[in-house]
Amino acid sequence: MTVGVGDGCALWFTVLGPVGAWRDGERLDAGSPQQRALLAVLLLRDGQIASVAELVDAVWGEFPPATAVAALRTYASRLRKALGPDADVLVSDSGGYALRAGDGNIDLGIAEQLAAKAEQAHRSGHVDGARDLLNQALDLWTGETLADVPGPYLAAQRTRIEERRLALLESRLNFDLKTGCHAEVVAELTTLTATYPLRERLRELLMLALYRSGRRAEALAVYADTSRLLAEELGADPSRELSDLHQRVLRADPGLAVPSNDRRGEPDTEIKPAQLPADLPDVTGHTAVVKELSEHLAAAEGRGGVLSGVSGAGGVGKSTLVVHVAHRVRPRFPDGQLYVDLQGAGPSPAEPEAVLGTFLRALGTPVTALPRGVAERAALYRSVLAGRRILVLLDNARDAAQVRPLLPGTPGCAALVTSRTRMTGLAAAQLVDLDVMPPQDALALFTRITGVTGKAAMDVVAACGFLPLAIRIAASRLAAHRSWTVTDLARKLADERHRLRELQTGDVAVTAAFELSYRQLSAPQARAFRLLGLPDGPSISLDAAAAVLGSNTTDSRELLESLVDASLLQSPAPDRYRYHDLVRLYARSCAEHDETPEQQDAARSRLLDFYLATTTCIYAIQRPGDTTTDHLQPTHWPGLSFDRLEPALEWLFTEARALLACADASAHSPRLRRAADLMLVAKDLAETGSDTREYVQVNARLLTAAEEADDARSAGRLCCPMVNLHILAGHLHEAERTAEVTREHLLRCSDPVLAAHAYNDSGILASMQHRYADAETYLLRALDAFRSHGNQNGTASVFANLSRVHLDTGRITDAVSLAERALAVYRVIGATLRLANGRYNLALALAQADRADDALAELDRALTVFRDYRHRFWEALTYWRMAEIHLTAGRPTRAAGLVEQALATAHGTGNSWVRANALSTLGHALHRTDHPDRARACWQEALAIYEQLGSPEATDVRELLAE
């Protein structure tokens, strides 16, 4: 019985699976197959009387036994007895029988009720709700409909109900596509089309799912396979619907893109983002500019590509002005408003790819449906915006190149951009240069905030250079010190010692206001303000800030919150802080002026210690028995400690950008060795695919610095994770070059950690290149190196890698033995993630030893761990290996479904080598299920990837295509 169905029902009947009766969750004895057939026939009559003759015909057909009528009455009597207190639901009338169960007491009735509700929800526009209701209905099927009951009537009913199930399934799959789940349903649709090859609606859904997943060639191949199959089996052509879809795919019809309201887990009304910051009630001045911008943006209705750009010096009030304008024209954009601070004035401007991902998620696109790359995301972004009226506010842009991918460019939408530089590179843009405020407007702004006017107030705004940001800060200082008069404030500003000489020029104009606040800080506040300007990350946690300050978290929090109150620091989340980019620059200039080089270096050193110590703790949790942590540079400031892996990983991924920025800033300093060690123990940031690009960029800069400093130890340690990343990505040529450099550095230093990792990675690489003798030599050296410093985790890794070499050279028994030795070591040291790697490796050996079931069991256990540890690379790889085993065992349909899961999982990692492997296996599975055109499309894409990577697998795929 389906869990939860029938709760509260004294009696419950099932036909969507084995025919049966239940009372209060306990199964009743429904008797022999013929007796259950009688029960099923009565249930399907919907409470109507069935004569004895009709029942005999339904149960036995044209040739009933002589005792059929007597047997029928016996079955009815036994059913009454089995039903017990509810026996009155089985009634005798006019020589026949009826079962008055009611739709609420039979699974088929509940399924139909849910289907009707789903249809109603769909008509009301609640696609997500309709999808959930259909899933509930489909969950009621527990096996073959009307299982194990005889009779021609029930055979016909079985076919009818199965057709109904398929129709509901197709509707649910259609809703899946409408809610952006195209990548997820490809696997299910691949399996279904193999099971029901002539069902064109399933083929149509599969084509659309593949197309939306960026697999256009496969979508077209599905049509070719379908056409051939229909001609061979039925002598017919594809349906008009399927043919029309084929033509639309051929011309890349924009209408096939993911609908703009696609999403999951939310009410199915169209998502309308409302991301504009609050409009300040005291916005004053620039009346003509506000009017000009408002009129231009309002003209977006019926036009495409309406764009306004506002440029000017930092602190001139660009952001405040455009937010005010955006709120004025908001009614013209009823479908929503998007906002982002592009951080163009800082050292780390926002990447367009990341911003597009944020915008697409805000517009309802599921994370799993986000493509990789700026071009693909920009194309999807424009498709999602098509037909909608949305305003996009891009604040603080660096240059036109950063902005272009973020522009909507469709009728009804508009963009409003601010930047310090004039955006002449944006075609057809309305460009406005914002200058300082006119004196009377500046005074009006000050008066609105403080309620004070007069000559002294004008002296204040004049001293602020008529810059809105400076005026607001000055006004807030007056409001914060109730004992001050405006004359007092004017006198303070008149003293040029409190203003920079650059007050009247460029971005420096803002620093006068910053200095005004800075000079009012207490000594501890001022020191905190200065030192917190040194780190480069986008934000900083309280614990990291405490390390910078060399203080405890309690005192640090008090200082930081006081800076927040002074509007010098922002707190976007509890115990997390960030500077406005201009304030950070000013704070850093203060540190350079007021802190000695030794004090600045000490602050940066404490922060690096904090990140290294904390990341080392996480590395040790993930890799028990790994003595690499005993050979790192010592730290003198403590890090955080974790008892459980989940919060540890959450910290690592949250702090990734700040951690990498800290390492990056240490390149040309005495901290280089510690930075290299930090990259070594933080390599999971890259291996999981979460921060690979940033990790690689920082690692490359540190490596250059280490080589310039002739530091072979640091350079070698920085090379090690890069070799591993190249191997995981299938970039074997790059891996070989980096491995050679690693071994060269090893010759110039005595480092047991470097030796062990260098030889181990070189062995893996040689194995992948089919240089098995070299692989075994390197791995045995690695084994000695790991053993020399007691690294059990590394020892187990070598056993696993040696197992692969033995496997590839036909020594299967030895391969299984080595894999089991690796697994035994992982168990002894209490490994979890590495134990999963060991299970994965053992599964490969077991599969070659003709122990497919054991291999699949090991992979299934490994898969659970990889999911928990967020290792999508290994998760995808495991799905692929499971598919290979099913394919070898003659289960191509099951293999195809698993490969599709591998492709969907690998989508977010950017690992093309895994994708190529999966596509190659999918081609084999499709070929065996009579989908030759789609198989060829998969192999062609796999070959293109292998050739780009220089992988030896390209030869095998090339031969497949030649055949």
Buried (B, 14 or more C-beta within 10 A) or exposed (E): BBEEBBEEBBBBBBBBBBBBBBBEEEEBEBBEBBBBBBBBBBBBBBBEBBEBBBBBBBBBEEEBEEEBBEBBEBBBEBBBEBBEEBBEBBBEEEEBBBBEBBEEBBBBBBBBBBBEBBBEBBEEEBBBBBBBBBBBBBBBBBEEBBBEBBBEBBEEBBEEBBEBBBEBBBBBBBBBBBBBBBBBBBBBBBBBBBEBBEBBBBBBBBBBBBBBBBBBBBBBBBBBBBBBBBEEEEEEEBBEEBBEBBEBBEEEEEEBBBBBBBBBEEEBEBBBBEBBBEBBEBBBBBEEBBEBBBEBBBEBBEEEBBBBBBBBBBBBBBBBBBBBBBBBBBEBBEBBBBBBBBBBBBBBBBBBBEBBBEBBBBBBBBEBBBBBEBEBBBBBBBBBBBBBBBBBBBBBBBBBEBBBBBBBBBBBBBBBBBBBBBBEEBEEBBBBEBEBBEEEBBBBBBBBBBEBBEEBBBBBBBBBBBBBBBBBBBBBBBEEEEEBEBBEBBBBBEEEEBBBEBBBEEBBBBBBBBBBBBEBBEEBBBBBBBBBBBBBBBBBBBBBBBBBBBBEBEEBBEBBBBBEEBBBBBBEEEBBBBBBBBBBBBBBBBBBEBBEEEBBBBBBBBBBBBBBBBBBBBBBBBBBBBBBBEBBBEBEBBBBEBEEBEEBBEBBBEBBBBBBBBBBBBBEBEBBBBBBBBBBBBBBBBBBBBBBEBBBEBBEBBBBBBBEBEBBBBBBBBBBBBBBBBBBBBBBEBBBBBBEBBBBBBEEBEBBBBBBBBBBBBBBBBBBBEBBEBBBBBBBBBBEBBBEBEBBBBBBBBBBBBBBBBBBBEBBEBBBBBBBBBBEBBEEBEBBBBBBBBBBBBBBBBBBBEBBEBBBBBBEBBBEBBBBBBBBBBBBBBBBBBBBBBBBBEBBBBBBBBBBBBBBBBBBBBBBBBBBBBBBBBBBBBBBBBBBBBBBBBBBBBBBBBBBBBBEBBEBBEEBEEE
